[in-house]
Amino acid sequence: MGETMKGLKRSHRCTELSAENVGQQVTVMGWVQNRRNLGALIFIALRDRTGILQVVINDQKVSKEIFDKAYSIRNEFVVAIVGTIEKREASNDKMKTGDIELVATDLRILSEADTVPFPIEENCNTKEDLRLKYRYLDLRRPDLQRNLMMRHKVATLTRQFLSDEGFLEIETPVLTKSTPEGARDYLVPSRVNPGNFYALPQSPQLFKQLLMLSGYDRYFQIVKCFRDEDLRADRQPEFTQIDMELSFVNEEDVMDVNERLMQLLFKEVLNVDVQIPLQRMTYKEAMERFGSDKPDLRFGMEINNVTELVKNSGFVVFTDAIANGGSVRAINANGCGNFPRKGIDSLVDVAKLFGAKGMPYLIVNEDNTVKSSFGKFMTDEETAALVTAMDAKAGDLVLFAADKDEIVFNALGNLRLEVANRLGILKKDDYKFLWVTEFPLLEWDEDNKRFAAKHHPFTMTLDEDLELLDTNPAAVRAKAYDMVLNGTELGGGSIRIYQKDVQEKMFAALGFTSEQAYDQFGFLLNAFKYGVPPHGGLAFGLDRIIMLMTGSDSIRDVIAFPKVKDASCPMTEAPGTVDEKQLKELGIKIDIQGK
């Protein structure tokens, strides 16, 4: 049975103590990382969120009762220890408190602990599923605690920076109206309005625009958002945005304030200097050079267009793709010509995974001869022209894709990343920022045979493209911008439509009738009749920012209680069933097809 803290008050956290405290009596409390019994001496490594302090229990300096109590201690017991700080005879450079120790005079066991299902240690190798089942134990690990403390620091600095820039933090509703545009909503049934549903917000988009119309000028919020979509390393069903909107601004204003925010965060948190203004690249250039709208600039292997060189070749894979309106492009995987055949075949599988029908390749041997998977269909001159165009040297592997541009970019963009990962050339502490600009306003929805908004229906066109909205919607570029870091989209935003006639044109391009537009967005469109300032904004993914700043591989490592791939929580076992009475109150009947 645990003892009480009565009469004790913690004076310091473990690593708040240093050589300056030698000779002082202190009281510390925390968890037992481990205990070593050396006969007349018992050593305890005491842990709290700040780190570890060595405690010594000497049978000559404490009563037999206290020494026996120390002898009974096991890992993860919660204890309070009173004693005097002394200099250690042999210091430990690997510990922040490695030059001192606490010589105990009193000890209380506040709480005992069963044997934990996995060790509480940094970089624990235990499978994630088990760790997430016992997430409250997993969160005791020092690396996860550092992650969450960094998250707190980033949020605090963000709030202060934006407040100093004239932003107001304003909360927006969590129960709102479902709008079909975008990802799938999480729905919440209404008891008092049977048969009706709220939706959890995918973002506060409509509300933050209304706040601009209401005259608040600059709004921000660190806000929970919800999307019912398939998960991956940098996605969760509930996630956190640094959300903002500004009035009377253009793209430059929004980009400037956010560049300075990132510069501040990286300097204050990581002591990394981010040079601003950040590099910029149009969507078109990003796709053509890197096959991605979130390019990783930490390495080369840029995509080259070799269509003109092969359009008259005898290789039908190339010529058919070109005849069908596609292109032939390639990347030079420098130094990968020594990949074994099995390794190259696995790269072919990667290309197919991203839509390519195959992956022609050529290798420049060490003697500068060329080995090619399609060599018999090409003349020596054509092959040599490809080698020259790709700047391929001895030991290089050149990978090709031939198809519609969309498939070519997707395949080569992902092949580029796969090769870089296999080569181990991606450094997590090499931060390469850029803005991607001039996104397409619309994208074709093949399933519904209509255009859909690339971002959302309130995104403004580039001024020079506005007239194309009627005649060539696919060519219209948006006043939209994404901030990208190391192949991850940190955040994105746009200047919004604020003129009624332009908004009507946008809805027409999306295939909405006026009635449909008002059915979905009526409260916003009605509000826009009463004077709208030009406005724009941006939303960062806070989880992604912390993931990159901590060097984590998944946002699950920077969220206190995350979900797993099927959107469930192994710890709480959510989602779960509810009893029939609750369902009856909501007017809901469960009918799972096939069960």
Stockholm file with secondary structure:
# STOCKHOLM 1.0

chainA/1-595         MGETMKGLKRSHRCTELSAENVGQQVTVMGWVQNRRNLGALIFIALRDRTGILQVVINDQKVSKEIFDKAYSIRNEFVVAIVGTIEKREASNDKMKTGDIELVATDLRILSEADTVPFPIEENCNTKEDLRLKYRYLDLRRPDLQRNLMMRHKVATLTRQFLSDEGFLEIETPVLTKSTPEGARDYLVPSRVNPGNFYALPQSPQLFKQLLMLSGYDRYFQIVKCFRDEDLRADRQPEFTQIDMELSFVNEEDVMDVNERLMQLLFKEVLNVDVQIPLQRMTYKEAMERFGSDKPDLRFGMEINNVTELVKNSGFVVFTDAIANGGSVRAINANGCGNFPRKGIDSLVDVAKLFGAKGMPYLIVNEDNTVKSSFGKFMTDEETAALVTAMDAKAGDLVLFAADKDEIVFNALGNLRLEVANRLGILKKDDYKFLWVTEFPLLEWDEDNKRFAAKHHPFTMTLDEDLELLDTNPAAVRAKAYDMVLNGTELGGGSIRIYQKDVQEKMFAALGFTSEQAYDQFGFLLNAFKYGVPPHGGLAFGLDRIIMLMTGSDSIRDVIAFPKVKDASCPMTEAPGTVDEKQLKELGIKIDIQGK
#=GR chainA/1-595 SS CCCCCTTCCCCCCGGGCCGGGTTCEEEEEEEEEEEEECSSEEEEEEEETTEEEEEEEETTTSCHHHHHHHHHCCTTCEEEEEEEEEECSSCCTTSTTTTEEEEEEEEEEEECCCCCSSCCCTTCCSCHHHHHHTHHHHTTSHHHHHHHHHHHHHHHHHHHHHHHTTCEECCCCSSBCCCSSSSCCCEEECSSSTTCEEECCSCSHHHHHHHHHTTCCEEEEEEEEECCSCCCTTCCSEEEEEEEEEESCCHHHHHHHHHHHHHHHHHHHHCCCCCSSCCEEEHHHHHHHHSSSSCCCSSCCCCEECHHHHTTSSCHHHHHHHHTTCEEEEEEETTCTTCCHHHHHHHHHHHHHTTCSCCCEEEECTTSCEEETTGGGSCHHHHHHHHHHTTCCTTCEEEEEEECHHHHHHHHHHHHHHHHHHHTCCCTTCCCEEEEECCBSEEEETTTTEEEESSCTTBCBCGGGTTHHHHCGGGCBBSEEEEEETTEEEEEEEEBCCCHHHHHHHHHHTTCCHHHHHHHHHHHHHHGGGCCCCEEEEEEEHHHHHHHHHTCSSGGGGSSSCCCTTSCBTTTTBSCCCCHHHHHHHTCCCCCTTC
#=GC SS_cons         CCCCCTTCCCCCCGGGCCGGGTTCEEEEEEEEEEEEECSSEEEEEEEETTEEEEEEEETTTSCHHHHHHHHHCCTTCEEEEEEEEEECSSCCTTSTTTTEEEEEEEEEEEECCCCCSSCCCTTCCSCHHHHHHTHHHHTTSHHHHHHHHHHHHHHHHHHHHHHHTTCEECCCCSSBCCCSSSSCCCEEECSSSTTCEEECCSCSHHHHHHHHHTTCCEEEEEEEEECCSCCCTTCCSEEEEEEEEEESCCHHHHHHHHHHHHHHHHHHHHCCCCCSSCCEEEHHHHHHHHSSSSCCCSSCCCCEECHHHHTTSSCHHHHHHHHTTCEEEEEEETTCTTCCHHHHHHHHHHHHHTTCSCCCEEEECTTSCEEETTGGGSCHHHHHHHHHHTTCCTTCEEEEEEECHHHHHHHHHHHHHHHHHHHTCCCTTCCCEEEEECCBSEEEETTTTEEEESSCTTBCBCGGGTTHHHHCGGGCBBSEEEEEETTEEEEEEEEBCCCHHHHHHHHHHTTCCHHHHHHHHHHHHHHGGGCCCCEEEEEEEHHHHHHHHHTCSSGGGGSSSCCCTTSCBTTTTBSCCCCHHHHHHHTCCCCCTTC
//
